[in-house]
Amino acid sequence: MVKICKQEFGLDAIEFVSGMFASREPAYVAQLIKAAQDNSVVIHLIMVDGYGSLGDARKERQDKAVELHRGWVDIAADMGCLSVRTNWQGYKEGTEKDPQALTEFINRSVPAFAALAEYGAKKKVNVIIENHGGPSYYPEALVRLMKAVDNPCFGTLPDFGNFPADIDRYQAVAMMMPYAKAVSAKCYDFGEDGKETRLDYERLMKIVVDDAGYHGYIGIEYEGDRLSEYDGVKACKKLLLSLM
């Protein structure tokens, strides 16, 4: 994976998803670290999926989720990552539309994220949330959680594509950016002029860079079906470079 990142795409940073790991044993992690060093690639972050709900209403399950995510923070620290991306789960369907249920969900999520962010701070690893389902789709809810946890190592990962139809994605990204530790440039298709056909990338990048002053890594995530995965990534990279 690391070699492809460098040699095929000419990129000097990579993001991993927890499901990509064949093992979490130290020997395997050491192999990934060596591959990154050999190819002069930074392992930017790890996206963690399937390791428990940090907003679970059952405290024992919430505590277990914190414990499991701490293991990924340890791995991220060993790999030199800046962040671990978590999912904000543990809600019932429709929570984001029910003010009382949303407040309860936010309140019970705070201790878990606060504990994980505190642990991340000790390891110099940010703990971040992507707009990736349920209440996390809604920036107002995310901002409330950010303010409640109030830890500089706790932040967001705005994904350009992950918003439902009732959300203004441009306003939502702008609301998430003050807390952003990473950005995901989701893309779907490109016209003959090289521009993304579904998203106004010029407007999005103005929000990210000019308005928010973000100068960190921007991840490329191609989810289209017309181009190959490789061609989609290359097209997105070309577009981003054209907007620098």
The 8 nearest C-alpha neighbors of each residue, nearest first, counted from 0:
[[1, 3, 2, 4, 13, 5, 34, 31],
 [0, 2, 4, 3, 35, 34, 5, 40],
 [1, 3, 5, 4, 0, 6, 38, 34],
 [4, 2, 7, 0, 6, 5, 1, 8],
 [5, 3, 1, 2, 8, 10, 7, 6],
 [6, 4, 9, 10, 2, 3, 8, 7],
 [5, 7, 3, 9, 8, 2, 4, 10],
 [8, 6, 3, 5, 4, 9, 2, 10],
 [7, 9, 4, 10, 5, 6, 233, 3],
 [10, 8, 5, 6, 7, 4, 11, 3],
 [11, 9, 5, 8, 4, 12, 40, 13],
 [10, 12, 40, 5, 41, 39, 9, 13],
 [13, 11, 41, 40, 42, 10, 43, 14],
 [12, 14, 42, 43, 41, 15, 4, 40],
 [15, 13, 44, 43, 45, 42, 16, 12],
 [14, 16, 45, 46, 44, 17, 13, 19],
 [17, 15, 46, 18, 45, 19, 47, 14],
 [16, 18, 47, 19, 20, 46, 48, 15],
 [19, 17, 16, 20, 48, 21, 47, 15],
 [20, 18, 17, 16, 21, 15, 22, 0],
 [21, 19, 22, 18, 17, 23, 16, 15],
 [20, 22, 19, 23, 18, 27, 24, 17],
 [23, 21, 20, 24, 27, 28, 25, 19],
 [24, 22, 25, 28, 27, 20, 21, 74],
 [23, 25, 22, 26, 27, 28, 29, 21],
 [26, 24, 28, 27, 29, 23, 22, 74],
 [27, 25, 29, 28, 24, 30, 23, 22],
 [28, 26, 30, 29, 25, 24, 22, 31],
 [27, 29, 25, 31, 30, 26, 32, 24],
 [28, 30, 32, 26, 27, 31, 25, 33],
 [31, 29, 27, 33, 28, 32, 34, 26],
 [32, 30, 34, 28, 33, 29, 35, 27],
 [31, 33, 29, 35, 30, 34, 78, 36],
 [34, 32, 36, 30, 35, 31, 37, 29],
 [35, 33, 31, 37, 32, 36, 30, 38],
 [36, 34, 40, 32, 38, 33, 37, 39],
 [35, 37, 39, 33, 38, 34, 32, 40],
 [36, 38, 34, 35, 39, 33, 40, 32],
 [37, 39, 35, 36, 40, 34, 2, 5],
 [40, 38, 36, 37, 35, 11, 41, 5],
 [41, 39, 11, 35, 12, 38, 36, 42],
 [40, 42, 12, 43, 11, 13, 35, 39],
 [43, 41, 13, 80, 12, 44, 14, 40],
 [42, 44, 80, 14, 41, 81, 13, 12],
 [45, 43, 82, 80, 14, 83, 81, 42],
 [44, 46, 15, 83, 16, 14, 47, 84],
 [47, 45, 16, 84, 17, 83, 15, 85],
 [46, 48, 17, 85, 84, 16, 45, 49],
 [49, 47, 50, 17, 46, 86, 85, 18],
 [48, 50, 51, 47, 52, 17, 18, 86],
 [51, 49, 48, 64, 67, 68, 52, 47],
 [50, 52, 64, 49, 53, 63, 61, 60],
 [53, 51, 88, 89, 55, 54, 64, 61],
 [52, 54, 61, 55, 64, 111, 88, 108],
 [55, 53, 108, 89, 52, 88, 107, 56],
 [54, 56, 89, 61, 52, 57, 53, 60],
 [55, 57, 58, 54, 89, 107, 61, 104],
 [58, 56, 55, 60, 59, 61, 54, 62],
 [57, 59, 61, 60, 62, 56, 55, 63],
 [58, 60, 62, 61, 57, 63, 64, 55],
 [61, 59, 63, 62, 58, 57, 64, 55],
 [60, 62, 58, 64, 53, 55, 63, 59],
 [63, 61, 65, 59, 60, 64, 58, 66],
 [62, 64, 60, 66, 61, 65, 67, 59],
 [65, 63, 51, 61, 67, 66, 62, 53],
 [66, 64, 62, 68, 63, 67, 69, 111],
 [65, 67, 63, 69, 64, 68, 62, 70],
 [68, 66, 64, 70, 69, 65, 50, 63],
 [67, 69, 71, 65, 70, 66, 64, 72],
 [70, 68, 72, 66, 71, 67, 65, 73],
 [69, 71, 73, 68, 67, 72, 74, 66],
 [72, 70, 74, 68, 73, 69, 75, 67],
 [71, 73, 69, 75, 70, 74, 76, 119],
 [74, 72, 70, 76, 71, 75, 69, 77],
 [73, 75, 71, 77, 76, 72, 78, 70],
 [76, 74, 72, 80, 78, 77, 73, 71],
 [75, 77, 79, 73, 78, 74, 80, 122],
 [78, 76, 74, 75, 79, 73, 80, 28],
 [79, 77, 75, 76, 80, 32, 74, 42],
 [78, 80, 76, 77, 75, 81, 42, 43],
 [81, 79, 43, 44, 75, 78, 42, 82],
 [80, 82, 124, 43, 44, 125, 79, 83],
 [83, 81, 125, 44, 124, 80, 126, 84],
 [82, 84, 45, 126, 44, 46, 125, 127],
 [85, 83, 46, 127, 128, 47, 126, 45],
 [84, 86, 128, 47, 127, 83, 46, 87],
 [87, 85, 88, 128, 129, 131, 84, 48],
 [88, 86, 135, 53, 54, 85, 128, 52],
 [89, 87, 52, 54, 90, 86, 53, 55],
 [88, 90, 55, 54, 52, 53, 56, 91],
 [91, 89, 88, 94, 92, 104, 54, 55],
 [92, 90, 94, 93, 89, 100, 133, 95],
 [91, 93, 94, 90, 133, 95, 96, 134],
 [92, 94, 96, 95, 91, 97, 133, 90],
 [93, 95, 97, 101, 96, 100, 92, 91],
 [94, 96, 134, 93, 101, 97, 133, 98],
 [97, 95, 94, 93, 98, 101, 100, 134],
 [96, 98, 94, 100, 99, 95, 101, 93],
 [99, 97, 101, 100, 102, 96, 95, 94],
 [98, 100, 102, 101, 97, 103, 94, 104],
 [101, 99, 103, 97, 94, 102, 98, 104],
 [102, 100, 104, 98, 94, 103, 99, 95],
 [103, 101, 105, 99, 104, 100, 106, 98],
 [102, 104, 100, 106, 101, 105, 107, 99],
 [105, 103, 101, 107, 102, 106, 100, 108],
 [106, 104, 108, 102, 103, 107, 144, 101],
 [107, 105, 103, 108, 109, 104, 102, 110],
 [106, 108, 104, 105, 109, 103, 54, 110],
 [109, 107, 54, 105, 106, 111, 110, 104],
 [108, 110, 112, 106, 111, 107, 148, 113],
 [111, 109, 113, 112, 108, 114, 107, 148],
 [112, 110, 114, 113, 109, 108, 53, 115],
 [111, 113, 115, 109, 114, 110, 116, 108],
 [114, 112, 110, 116, 148, 111, 115, 109],
 [115, 113, 117, 111, 112, 116, 110, 118],
 [114, 116, 112, 118, 117, 113, 119, 111],
 [117, 115, 119, 113, 118, 114, 126, 153],
 [116, 118, 120, 114, 119, 115, 113, 121],
 [119, 117, 115, 121, 116, 120, 114, 122],
 [120, 118, 124, 116, 122, 121, 117, 125],
 [119, 121, 123, 117, 122, 118, 152, 124],
 [122, 120, 118, 119, 123, 117, 124, 116],
 [121, 123, 119, 120, 124, 76, 118, 73],
 [124, 122, 120, 121, 119, 125, 76, 81],
 [125, 123, 119, 82, 81, 122, 120, 76],
 [126, 124, 82, 152, 119, 153, 81, 83],
 [125, 127, 153, 83, 116, 82, 84, 152],
 [126, 128, 154, 155, 84, 153, 85, 156],
 [129, 127, 155, 85, 84, 156, 86, 154],
 [128, 130, 156, 131, 157, 155, 158, 86],
 [131, 129, 136, 135, 161, 132, 157, 158],
 [130, 132, 129, 135, 136, 161, 86, 133],
 [131, 133, 136, 135, 130, 134, 87, 161],
 [132, 134, 135, 136, 95, 131, 94, 92],
 [135, 133, 95, 136, 137, 140, 132, 94],
 [134, 136, 130, 137, 133, 132, 131, 141],
 [137, 135, 130, 134, 132, 162, 133, 131],
 [136, 138, 135, 134, 139, 140, 141, 166],
 [139, 137, 141, 140, 171, 142, 174, 175],
 [138, 140, 142, 141, 137, 143, 174, 171],
 [141, 139, 143, 138, 142, 137, 134, 144],
 [140, 142, 138, 144, 143, 139, 135, 145],
 [141, 143, 145, 139, 144, 140, 138, 146],
 [144, 142, 140, 146, 141, 145, 147, 139],
 [143, 145, 147, 141, 142, 146, 105, 148],
 [146, 144, 142, 148, 143, 147, 149, 141],
 [145, 147, 149, 143, 144, 148, 142, 150],
 [148, 146, 144, 149, 145, 143, 109, 106],
 [147, 149, 113, 145, 146, 109, 150, 144],
 [150, 148, 146, 147, 145, 151, 153, 113],
 [149, 151, 153, 152, 148, 116, 113, 117],
 [152, 150, 153, 149, 154, 125, 120, 116],
 [153, 151, 125, 150, 120, 116, 126, 154],
 [154, 152, 126, 150, 151, 116, 127, 125],
 [155, 153, 127, 178, 179, 180, 126, 152],
 [154, 156, 179, 128, 127, 178, 129, 180],
 [155, 157, 129, 181, 182, 179, 128, 127],
 [158, 156, 182, 129, 172, 155, 183, 130],
 [157, 159, 183, 160, 161, 182, 156, 184],
 [160, 158, 185, 184, 161, 157, 183, 168],
 [159, 161, 185, 158, 162, 186, 184, 168],
 [162, 160, 158, 130, 159, 131, 163, 136],
 [161, 163, 136, 160, 166, 168, 164, 130],
 [164, 162, 165, 166, 161, 136, 168, 167],
 [163, 165, 166, 162, 167, 168, 161, 136],
 [166, 164, 163, 167, 162, 168, 137, 136],
 [167, 165, 164, 168, 163, 162, 171, 137],
 [166, 168, 170, 169, 171, 165, 164, 162],
 [169, 167, 171, 170, 166, 172, 162, 159],
 [170, 168, 172, 171, 167, 173, 203, 202],
 [169, 171, 173, 167, 168, 172, 174, 166],
 [170, 172, 168, 174, 173, 169, 138, 167],
 [173, 171, 175, 169, 174, 170, 157, 168],
 [174, 172, 170, 176, 171, 175, 206, 169],
 [175, 173, 171, 172, 176, 138, 170, 177],
 [176, 174, 172, 173, 177, 178, 138, 179],
 [175, 177, 179, 178, 173, 174, 172, 211],
 [178, 176, 179, 175, 211, 174, 173, 155],
 [179, 177, 154, 176, 155, 175, 180, 145],
 [180, 178, 155, 176, 154, 156, 181, 177],
 [179, 181, 154, 155, 156, 178, 127, 182],
 [182, 180, 156, 179, 216, 217, 215, 183],
 [181, 183, 217, 157, 156, 218, 158, 184],
 [182, 184, 158, 218, 185, 217, 219, 157],
 [185, 183, 219, 159, 218, 220, 158, 186],
 [186, 184, 220, 160, 159, 183, 221, 219],
 [187, 185, 221, 222, 220, 188, 184, 195],
 [186, 188, 223, 222, 221, 185, 197, 195],
 [189, 187, 195, 196, 223, 186, 190, 225],
 [190, 188, 195, 196, 194, 193, 191, 187],
 [191, 189, 193, 192, 194, 196, 195, 188],
 [190, 192, 193, 189, 194, 195, 196, 188],
 [191, 193, 190, 194, 189, 195, 238, 196],
 [194, 192, 190, 191, 189, 238, 195, 234],
 [193, 195, 189, 192, 190, 196, 238, 191],
 [194, 196, 189, 198, 188, 197, 190, 193],
 [195, 197, 189, 188, 198, 190, 194, 187],
 [198, 196, 195, 199, 187, 188, 186, 189],
 [197, 199, 200, 195, 196, 186, 159, 203],
 [200, 198, 202, 201, 203, 195, 197, 196],
 [201, 199, 203, 202, 198, 204, 195, 194],
 [200, 202, 204, 203, 199, 205, 242, 206],
 [201, 203, 205, 200, 199, 204, 206, 169],
 [204, 202, 200, 206, 205, 201, 199, 207],
 [203, 205, 207, 206, 201, 202, 208, 200],
 [204, 206, 209, 202, 203, 208, 207, 201],
 [207, 205, 210, 203, 204, 208, 209, 173],
 [208, 206, 204, 211, 205, 213, 210, 209],
 [209, 207, 212, 213, 205, 211, 204, 210],
 [208, 210, 205, 212, 211, 206, 207, 204],
 [209, 211, 206, 212, 208, 207, 205, 173],
 [212, 210, 207, 213, 208, 209, 206, 176],
 [213, 211, 208, 209, 210, 214, 207, 206],
 [214, 212, 208, 211, 207, 215, 209, 176],
 [213, 215, 212, 208, 216, 207, 217, 211],
 [216, 214, 213, 217, 181, 180, 182, 208],
 [215, 217, 181, 218, 214, 182, 43, 12],
 [218, 216, 182, 183, 184, 181, 215, 219],
 [217, 219, 183, 184, 182, 216, 220, 14],
 [218, 220, 184, 183, 185, 232, 221, 217],
 [219, 221, 185, 184, 186, 222, 218, 183],
 [222, 220, 186, 231, 232, 223, 185, 187],
 [223, 221, 187, 186, 220, 224, 185, 228],
 [224, 222, 187, 188, 221, 225, 226, 186],
 [223, 225, 226, 222, 227, 187, 188, 228],
 [226, 224, 223, 227, 188, 187, 231, 228],
 [227, 225, 231, 224, 230, 228, 223, 188],
 [226, 228, 230, 229, 231, 225, 224, 223],
 [227, 229, 231, 230, 232, 226, 221, 222],
 [228, 230, 232, 227, 231, 233, 226, 8],
 [231, 229, 233, 227, 232, 228, 226, 234],
 [230, 232, 228, 234, 233, 229, 226, 221],
 [231, 233, 235, 229, 230, 234, 221, 236],
 [232, 234, 230, 236, 231, 235, 237, 229],
 [235, 233, 231, 237, 236, 232, 230, 238],
 [236, 234, 238, 232, 237, 233, 239, 231],
 [235, 237, 233, 239, 238, 234, 240, 232],
 [238, 236, 234, 240, 235, 239, 233, 241],
 [239, 237, 235, 241, 236, 240, 234, 193],
 [238, 240, 236, 242, 241, 237, 235, 243],
 [241, 239, 237, 243, 242, 238, 236, 235],
 [240, 242, 238, 239, 243, 237, 236, 193],
 [243, 241, 239, 240, 238, 201, 204, 200],
 [242, 240, 241, 239, 204, 238, 208, 201]]
